[in-house]
Amino acid sequence: MPTRTLTDTWLDVHAAAAYAGVPFTVIAAALADHELPALTPDPDRPATSNVALVPIGTPLLAGPGAIVATMLFVQRAHGPGGYGAIALGIALVLLSVWLILRFSGLIVRVLRPAGIEVLTRIAGLLLAAIAVQLIADAVAAFIHAY
């Protein structure tokens, strides 16, 4: 059986980009409005679930947005240098995530709740911009194609 690539199938990369932009928009709105669970537990509210069971960062690190971004970068890469740059970028992201998670206790103590709230809102705005760009690129590609 011959090997099939994404461009050989019915799935369009721009459709996947639009699909990735929708959850980004929802998460960005929650971050910007600060609707995510509080960082410090409320003693008057009973604990209903363990936050560690469903990490919020997982969809952002290995979800549809990250996968589509990687697919788009690979599609635009030219030669071994381009692929090497993508591999280096992935390795740097992995190292950054590891360092942040490894020293998260120290980061929380240094930033304090007010600093974390500010960073959360900034991350929400950046994520909203990425989501809008993904969806806009997909709509433009659909208009151009059809």
C-alpha positions in Angstrom: 0.0 0.0 0.0 1.5 3.4 -1.0 2.2 5.9 1.7 -0.3 8.7 1.9 0.4 12.2 3.1 -2.1 14.7 4.5 -2.3 16.5 1.2 -3.3 13.2 -0.5 -6.4 12.8 1.7 -9.7 14.7 1.9 -8.4 16.6 5.1 -7.2 20.1 4.3 -4.6 21.6 6.6 -6.6 24.8 6.7 -9.6 22.9 8.0 -7.5 21.6 10.8 -6.2 25.1 11.5 -9.8 26.4 11.8 -10.6 23.4 14.1 -7.6 24.3 16.3 -8.6 27.9 16.5 -12.0 27.2 18.0 -10.8 25.7 21.3 -8.1 28.3 21.5 -10.8 30.9 21.4 -12.7 29.3 24.2 -9.7 28.9 26.4 -8.5 32.4 25.7 -11.8 33.8 26.7 -11.7 31.9 30.0 -8.1 33.1 30.6 -8.9 36.7 29.8 -12.0 36.7 31.9 -10.3 34.8 34.7 -12.9 32.1 34.8 -10.4 29.3 35.5 -10.3 27.8 39.0 -8.6 29.8 41.7 -5.0 29.1 42.4 -5.6 29.0 46.2 -8.3 26.7 47.4 -11.3 28.3 49.1 -11.7 26.8 52.6 -15.5 27.3 52.6 -15.9 25.3 49.3 -15.6 21.5 49.4 -13.1 20.0 47.0 -15.0 18.2 44.3 -12.1 17.1 42.0 -8.4 16.9 41.9 -6.9 19.5 39.5 -4.0 17.1 38.7 -6.5 14.7 37.0 -7.2 17.0 34.1 -4.2 19.3 33.4 -5.3 22.4 31.5 -1.9 22.8 29.8 -2.1 19.4 28.0 -4.4 20.5 25.2 -2.2 23.6 24.6 1.0 21.6 24.6 0.0 18.6 22.6 -3.5 19.4 21.4 -4.9 20.3 18.0 -3.3 23.7 18.0 0.2 22.4 18.6 -0.3 19.6 16.1 -1.6 21.9 13.4 1.1 24.5 14.0 3.7 21.7 13.5 2.0 20.5 10.4 2.0 24.0 8.9 5.6 24.5 9.7 6.6 21.2 8.2 4.6 22.0 5.1 6.4 25.3 4.7 9.9 23.8 5.5 12.4 23.6 2.6 15.1 21.0 2.9 17.0 19.5 5.9 17.7 23.0 7.3 14.0 23.7 7.6 13.3 20.4 9.2 16.2 20.8 11.6 15.0 24.2 12.6 11.5 22.7 13.4 13.1 19.9 15.4 15.2 22.5 17.3 12.1 24.5 18.0 10.3 21.5 19.4 13.3 20.6 21.5 13.5 24.2 22.9 9.8 24.2 23.7 10.1 20.8 25.5 13.1 22.2 27.5 11.2 25.4 28.3 8.2 23.4 29.5 10.3 21.1 31.6 12.2 24.0 33.2 8.9 25.9 34.0 7.3 22.8 35.5 10.4 21.8 37.4 10.7 25.3 39.0 7.0 26.1 39.2 7.0 26.2 43.0 9.7 28.9 42.9 7.9 30.8 40.1 4.7 30.8 42.1 6.4 32.1 45.2 8.2 34.9 43.2 5.2 36.0 41.2 2.6 35.8 43.9 -1.1 35.6 43.0 -1.3 39.1 41.6 1.6 38.4 39.2 0.1 35.1 38.2 -3.2 36.8 37.4 -1.5 39.3 35.2 0.4 36.6 33.3 -2.8 34.6 33.0 -4.6 37.5 31.4 -1.7 38.3 29.1 -1.6 34.6 28.0 -5.3 34.8 27.3 -4.8 37.8 25.0 -2.0 36.1 23.2 -3.9 32.9 22.8 -6.9 34.8 21.5 -4.7 36.5 18.9 -3.3 33.1 17.8 -6.8 31.7 17.6 -8.1 34.6 15.5 -5.1 34.3 13.1 -5.6 30.5 12.7 -9.3 31.0 11.9 -8.7 34.0 9.6 -6.0 32.1 7.6 -8.3 29.2 7.3 -11.2 31.4 6.0 -8.9 33.1 3.6 -7.7 29.8 2.3 -11.2 28.5 1.8 -12.2 31.7 0.0 -9.2 31.4 -2.3 -9.7 27.7 -2.9 -13.4 27.9 -3.7 
